[in-house]
Amino acid sequence: MSAGQPARLAAQAILSEVLRKRRPFDAALAATAGLEPRDAGFARAIAGETLRRFGQLEALIRAFVPKPPARNRAGPVPEILLAGACELVFLGVPAHAAVDGANRLAQADGKAVHFKPLINAVLRRASREGKAIVAAQDAARLNTPDWLWQRWCESYGEETTRAIAAAHQSVPPLDIVTKEASEIAGAEPLFGPVYRMQESARVDAMPGYAEGNWWVQDAAATLPALLFGEVRGRTVIDLCAAPGGKTAQLTSMGANVVAVEREVSRMAQLEENLNRLRLKAELVVEDARDWRPKEPAPFVLLDAPCSASGTIRRHPELPWIKNASDVMLCAQAAGELLDAAADMVAKDGLLVFAVCSLEREEGPEQVEDFLRRHTEFVRLPVEPQEIFGLEELIAGGDLRTLPCHLAARGGMDGFYAARLKRVR
Ligand SMILES: C[S@@+](CC[C@H](N)C(=O)[O-])C[C@H]1O[C@@H](n2cnc3c(N)ncnc32)[C@H](O)[C@@H]1O
């Protein structure tokens, strides 16, 4: 196979898994198993950038072929066109390599082979005209599907929606949380124990990883646990705990953490992470809606499952494989989990509810409904000094981070968190 071809084949497989079977990008990366690290990296770059620029690439291809061949007759032609155009226009691959690579992919497929002349013609035009066409496109709008664009415009207004969508266009930095606020080579301090690396790197090969000196966690994801204040020597029930970023954080802050997670395999991953970090927590594999502690705890964290629309920078497939009904299903589960969590909080104790979602049904509306159902709780507004003075991350007394926050330093995931105090 010629240079780059194993990577192109893997990228095609990743895109098919994501776009046709709606599988998560991270799971689809299994297609890179066995590739040389360089090829695996190239495959990941092609597939990742194709998803980040999906709307722009589709519009570009449609400008040349207004009626693309029917999916069932054309095999992987859509994937080959999208990835080929992406290589040419966004990844700066030389035209001869990208076009030849796409032709070879088509040649190797019984259905796509019949569309070689079309692929060749489209990609040759893309190599000549593509950059000028995409420069004139409304990238933020095209790369955000209607269902998300409309929701975000309603929740945040169009200007902020544009800023959110713009943040989704870049590969996010790598955030590292240190156990002992020690320096990390090549990383700049962001806030508290969070260090940021702009260059991507193989995490498990970095110094200090095997020794368990740090873990990877987006800067925004580190903020909800801070809303408890001092936790040293106190019990924190961590509901929906895997893969354990917040368990590690609370444990390293000196809390006695009881981590509750329903999925056995995800709990195993959490345990492995804690072992590497030489941290200890009590682990409970149970559905948090059914499990109850022996006695109520002073602190309960509920990091509820959600649409994860705040993490699109890290999961560029989400806009294209999820829809509004996923948001509604998650919102319903969050309500049930919140009711269960309320039972576990001692009088004068705190419940922190967090989601990595931008959708109001999964965040603020959950809290409004909860406070109506549970008059024994009140909202305890978040103060800027509790989150390193970052006032812009607070909305209506709650934590509300957006991908466009701290944009000049590389942005952050979108997280929502509210702090609720049990008063009786
Ligand atoms: C957003 S992730 C949690 C991330 C985690 N808190 C961290 O900081 O690494 C949500 C987790 O909740 C788990 N989960 C979903 N429903 C659950 C339930 N009813 N009871 C317990 N765990 C649940 C999922 O398996 C998933 O691992």
The ligand as an SDF file (V2000), in Angstrom:
LIG
                    3D

 27 29  0  0  0  0  0  0  0  0999 V2000
  -21.0530   12.0250   32.9490 C   0  0  0  0  0  0  0  0  0  0  0  0
  -20.4710   10.4190   33.2990 S   0  0  0  0  0  0  0  0  0  0  0  0
  -19.6890   10.7070   34.8220 C   0  0  0  0  0  0  0  0  0  0  0  0
  -18.2920   11.2410   34.7450 C   0  0  0  0  0  0  0  0  0  0  0  0
  -17.5600   11.1360   36.0780 C   0  0  0  0  0  0  0  0  0  0  0  0
  -18.3020   11.7400   37.1650 N   0  0  0  0  0  0  0  0  0  0  0  0
  -16.1620   11.7460   36.0460 C   0  0  0  0  0  0  0  0  0  0  0  0
  -15.9510   12.8190   36.5870 O   0  0  0  0  0  0  0  0  0  0  0  0
  -15.2650   11.1100   35.4840 O   0  0  0  0  0  0  0  0  0  0  0  0
  -21.9350    9.6200   33.7780 C   0  0  0  0  0  0  0  0  0  0  0  0
  -21.7740    8.2140   34.3740 C   0  0  0  0  0  0  0  0  0  0  0  0
  -23.0030    7.8740   35.0020 O   0  0  0  0  0  0  0  0  0  0  0  0
  -23.2090    6.4910   34.8800 C   0  0  0  0  0  0  0  0  0  0  0  0
  -24.6380    6.2730   35.1410 N   0  0  0  0  0  0  0  0  0  0  0  0
  -25.6770    6.5320   34.3280 C   0  0  0  0  0  0  0  0  0  0  0  0
  -26.8420    6.2650   34.9430 N   0  0  0  0  0  0  0  0  0  0  0  0
  -26.5340    5.8270   36.1850 C   0  0  0  0  0  0  0  0  0  0  0  0
  -27.3130    5.4000   37.2940 C   0  0  0  0  0  0  0  0  0  0  0  0
  -28.6380    5.3690   37.2220 N   0  0  0  0  0  0  0  0  0  0  0  0
  -26.6660    5.0140   38.4230 N   0  0  0  0  0  0  0  0  0  0  0  0
  -25.3150    5.0430   38.4860 C   0  0  0  0  0  0  0  0  0  0  0  0
  -24.5270    5.4270   37.4590 N   0  0  0  0  0  0  0  0  0  0  0  0
  -25.1340    5.8280   36.3250 C   0  0  0  0  0  0  0  0  0  0  0  0
  -22.7360    6.1960   33.4850 C   0  0  0  0  0  0  0  0  0  0  0  0
  -22.4400    4.8320   33.3320 O   0  0  0  0  0  0  0  0  0  0  0  0
  -21.5050    7.1020   33.3800 C   0  0  0  0  0  0  0  0  0  0  0  0
  -20.3540    6.4000   33.7690 O   0  0  0  0  0  0  0  0  0  0  0  0
  1  2  1  0
  2  3  1  0
  2 10  1  0
  3  4  1  0
  4  5  1  0
  5  6  1  0
  5  7  1  0
  7  8  2  0
  7  9  1  0
 10 11  1  0
 11 12  1  0
 11 26  1  0
 12 13  1  0
 13 14  1  0
 13 24  1  0
 14 15  1  0
 14 23  1  0
 15 16  2  0
 16 17  1  0
 17 18  1  0
 17 23  2  0
 18 19  1  0
 18 20  2  0
 20 21  1  0
 21 22  2  0
 22 23  1  0
 24 25  1  0
 24 26  1  0
 26 27  1  0
M  CHG  2   2   1   9  -1
M  END
$$$$
